[in-house]
Amino acid sequence: MHTRGKALWFVVAVMACLPQLTAAVSSEIREIGPFSPKKAAAHQRLLQEAFDAAGPGYHEFRITPGEYRFADPKGVRIPGNCTVVMEGVRIVWEAEVKEDGQTFLLENVSNVVLSGGEIIGRRDKWSPGTNIAGVRVLGDCHDIRIAYLTCRDLTSNAVGFFGEESKPMSNVTLKEVRGYNCCNYYGDYLATPRGPAEGSKREDQGAVAMYYVNDWLVDACWFEGSQSDGTHFFHSHRGRFVNSVVRGSKMGGYFLEGCEDVVASGNHILENGSRGCTIERNSRRCTLANNIVANSGREGLWAPDVEGIIVTGNIFRTNGRKNDADKDCEIRIDETTEYEVSTCDILIQGNMFYTTPEQTAVFYVSPGVAKLTIEGNGMNGDAPLMNASAAIIEN
């Protein structure tokens, strides 16, 4: 199916899910552009004026294919109750940007579809502490769909959702979103300097980031060459991360922190600089199933301070390639006293492991881990099965 056909299918499918909305308000299609290349300095303002002029009701905006130039880090604010079709649209940022911002901003809005388009950043020219995102979603937002969007060379997230602990976002979908060479720079644990670029924040990590989001789906996405983490899901519950690729991140690949009831399945998590997968810090009832996790800098999976974690049907291959002491195992299960959850109820079953002799172990288990079951896994290679101080395994 052609890209434009996929975009129209996605719009139709989403609209079918909102009959009560479309029946209650007027709807119209608004064409935006094209704008003259000679008026590049006005492109962003003209786009914003077109959105602002729409008024109440549900609208479909169709931005005419072509190149549009952006220079103002405030970005373009997208209203609620709309579909924005951007097939064939290239948004190119100017080099002279010195403040944090984003290309599109959704703030306290609901029932929004963004479909198609490409956003081109200028991290080759911007300061590492200038954090420009592709799409930033803030505040009380619900029913947001972003599909077929490609983001390149941005210094913050390709797409970032930032709800509030007291009022999480809900019903968020990313479908076939691609992020290449995005998010802030973060020097890993062996790099000099270490840590985030001066001027950037933790929220700028991750080609996709979700903070306080419930009922979310990331499907058939591709995040490659992220300058920090490939993904970062923080206190975001009832999620699905499926059929996607996270490859070549400077830091971790798939990252859950304080999340509950999250499924990761059918993904390729490859050649990430730190851990392939992390499920940590009070995460509960999460599954990692039928993925390929290979050539990570540290562990294929690190799971500290978690409960109710199922790891099944995966292929773990030669992770821990940085040979960083006990962090070069395939799976590490830790219990610390830092967080509320005590590590327990862990099932590691039916996976295939491929190891090398220099790895510490296939499994590294710290003292204090309770109710750990490891059974029915295939072992290939020369790494020891477990570290010497491992907790008792129930088979």
N, C-alpha and C positions, 0 to 999 in steps of 0.2 A: 504494500500500500504506500502511495506517495506520501511525503511529509505533510502536505496540505490536506490530503484526505484524512490522515490520522488526526490532524488538529480538528477538522470539522467533526469527525466521529467523536472525539473527546468532548467537544462543546455540546453536541447533541445528547451524549450520554449524561453529562452533568445536568443539562437543562431538564432532562427527563426525571431526574431525581428531585427537582424543585417545582412540582406542579402548583403547589399552593402559592409560591412566590410569583410565578409568571402569570397566573390567573388573576392575581389581585392588583397588579400594577400594569401601567402601559409599558410597551417595549418598542424600541426602534433601533435601527442600525445607523451608526454614524461613521462615515469615512473620514480619516485623518491623513493629511498629506496628499501628494508629496510636497516637500519644501525644497526650495532652490539651494543647491550647494553653495551658492554665493551668499546665502543668508545663514550659514552654519551657526553663527553666534546666537541666532534667534530660534533654532530648532527646539531646544528644550522648553523655552517659554511658550512657543506655539503649541507644543504637545500639552503642556499644563493647561493652557487656556481652553483647548478643545475638551479636555475632561471636565474642567470647571463649568463650562457652558451647558453641559448636558441636562442639569436640573434633576428633579425627582423622577422615580421610575426605574425600571430595569433597562439597561442599555447594552448593546453590543457595539464595541468600538473596533474598527478595522483600520489598522495603520498600514498605509500603502507601502509595498516593498520598496526598499531603498536604504540609503545610509543616512543616519541622523547623528549629529554631533552633540555631546554633552560636556559641560564644563563646570556646572554648579553642583557641588556635593550635596545640596538639599535633595537632588533627584527630582523625579516627577511623582506626585502624590496620586495614587489610584483610589477612586471612590468606591464605596460599597455597592452591591447589587449591579454588577456588570461583568461582561466578558470582554477581554481584550485579545484580539487576534493579531499576531505579529509575524506571520509567516513571511519569510523573505526580508525581514527587517534586520539591519545591522546597526546597533548603537555603539558608537566609537567615542571613547573618552579622550579628552584633550590631555596633554602632558602637564599643563600648568594647574595642578590641583594640589592644595596644601592642607585641606581640612578633611576630617572624617565625613563619610556620608554613604550614599547609595544611589543606584540607578532608579529603582522604583521603590516607593515607600507605601506600605499598607498599614494604617494605624487606626485601631478601633473600628474595623469594618468587617462585614460578613458577606457571604455569597459572591465571591470573586473568583473568576477564572482568568488565568494568564496562559496563553497558548502560543508557542513558537517564538522565534526570534533569537538573536545572538547579541551578547553584550561583550565588548572588547575593552579590557582595561589597559593601563599603561604602567604596570609595576616596574618596567625597565626604566621609567623616568620618575615615578613617584618615590617619595621618601618611604622607607619601610614602616614608619610610624603613621603614615597616612592610610587610613583604613576605609577603603571603598568597597561596598558590597554590590552584588547584582540585584537581589530583591531582599529587602528587610521588612519583616512583619512584626509589628509591635502592639502591645496592649491587648484589649478585649476583642480578639478576632476569632471568627468561627467560619467553617465551610469555605475553606480556601483551597483552590486547585491550581497547581502550576505544572504545565506539561510542555515537552518538546523544546525547552529553553536550553541554550548553550551559553556558558559563561567562560571567559578566558582572561587570564592575567590580571585578576582582581586581587586586592590586598586585604580583603575581608572575605566573608562567606560568599559563595555563589548564591545561596539562599539561606537566610537565617530567620528563625521564628523565636520570638522572645516574649513569652507570656509572663504572668506573675504567679507566685506561689498561691496567693489567695484567690486568684481568678485565672486558672489555666486556659489556654486556647484549646479548641477542640475541632475535630473533623478536618484534618489537614492532609492533603495528598500531593506527593511529587510523583510524576510519571514521565519517564524518559527525559529527565533533566541531566545535563552534563556539565561538569565543572573541571576545567583544566588549569593547573598552575594558579590556583586561587588560595585565599585566606592569608592570614598574617605569617610572617616569618617566625619560626620558633627553632632555636638551636637545641639539638637533642642533648642527652646526658653525656655524650662524649665530645660535643662540639665546643668551640670557643668563638664568640661568647655563647653561654647557655641561656635558655629561656626565651621569652617573647621579645620581639623588637621593642625598643623604647617607644612609648606612645601608643602601643596596641594593648588590647585587653583580652581577657580569657574568652570573651564572647566572639572575638574575631577568629578564633581557632575553629577549624572544620570547614570543608567545602560546603557541607550542609550542617547546620547547627539547629537544635531544637531545645529550648529551655521552657519547662512547664507547658507542655503540649500533651493533650490526651487524645486517644483515638486517631492515630496517624498511620499513614502508609507511605513508604518509599519503595517504588516499584520500577524495575528496569532502568535504573539510573547508572551513571558512570562518573566516578570521581577519580581523577588521575593527576599525579604530580602536585598534590596539595603541599603547601609550604609549612604546614603544621599537621594537624590531624585530618584524615579523610572525612570522618564524620564525628559529631559529638552530640549525643542525646543525654540531656541532663534533666532528671526528675520529670521524665515524659513517659506516660504510662499507656498500656494497651496499644502498643505499636507493632508494625510489621515492616521489616526491612528485608526485601525479597528480590531475587533475580537481578542483582546489581553487581557492579564491579567497583572495588576500591583498590587502586594500584599506585605504587610508587610515591606514597606520602612520605614527607620527611619524618613525621612522627607516626602515631598509630593509625590503624585502618578503621576498624569498627569499634566504637567506644560508647558504652552505656555507663552512666553514673547515677545512682539513686533511682533507677527505673524499675517499673513493675509490669509483669505480664506482657513482655515483648518477645516476639518471634523473629529470628533471623534465619532465612532458609534460601538455598539455591544461589548463594553469592560466590563470587571469586574475590578473595581478599589476598592480594599478592604483592610481595616485594615492598612492603611498607617498612619505614626505617626503624620504628620501635615495635611495639606489640601488634601482632596481627589483629587480635580481638581482645578487648578489655570489657569485663562485666564486673563492676566494682561498687563499693561504698553504699551499702544498704540497698542494692538491687535485689529484687525478689521475683521468683517464679518466671524466669526467662529461659528460653530455649535457643540452642545453637545447633541447627540440624541441616545436614546435606549441603554443606559448604566445602569449598576448597580453600585452605589457609596455608600459604606457602611462602618461604623465603623471607620471613619477618626478621627484623633486626634483633628483637628480643623474643619473648615467648609467643607461641602461636595463640595461646589463650592465657590470660591472667585473670584470676577470679578471687579477689580478697573481700572479706566482710560481706558475704552474700548468702542467700538461702534459696532452696528450691530451684536449682539450676540443672538443666538437662542438656547434655552434650552428646549428640548421637548422629551416626551416619555421615560424619565429616571425613575428609582427607586432610591430615596435617603432614606437611612435607618440609623437612630441613629448615625449621624455624630456628631462631637464635643464632643467626649467621654472624652477628658481631662478636660472638664469643665473649660475652660480658658476664663472667662468673656463673652464678646459679640462674641467671636470666636467659640462658640459652637452651632451656628445655622446651618441650612441645606444649605442655600444660602445667601451669603453676597454680596451686590452690593455697591461699593464705588465710590465716586468722590473726587479726590484730585486735587491740583494745581501743582503737581510735573511733569506731563507729558503733551505732546501735546494734546492728545485726551481727550475730555470731555465725561464722561460716558452718553451714550444716545442710543436710539433705541434697547432696550432690550426686548425680548419676552420670557416669562417663561410660557409654556403652555403644558397641557396634561401629567404632571408628577405625580408620586405617592410618597407621603412622609410618613415616619413612624418616629415618634418623641417620646421623653421621657420628663417628667415634668421639669427636671432641665435645659433643653435647653432654651436659651434666647428667641428664636423665630424660626419659620420655615424660615422666610425671615427677613434679617436685611438690611435696605436700608439707606444710609447716605444722608444728605441734598445735593442738587445740581444734583442729578440724573434726567435726562430728558427722556421723552418718554419711560417709563417703563410700560409694559403690563404683568399682571399676571392673567391668567384665565384658567379655566377648569382643575385645578389640584385636585388630590385626597388627602385628609388629614386624617391621622390616627395617634392618639396619643394625648398627652396633652400639648405640647408646644404651647405658644401663636402664633398667625398667624404672627404678625409683631412687631418690636420694636416701641416704642412710638413715636420716632422722624422720622418715615419713610416718604419717599417722597410720593406724591400722586400717586396712582395706576390708570392707565387707563384700564377699562374693556370693 
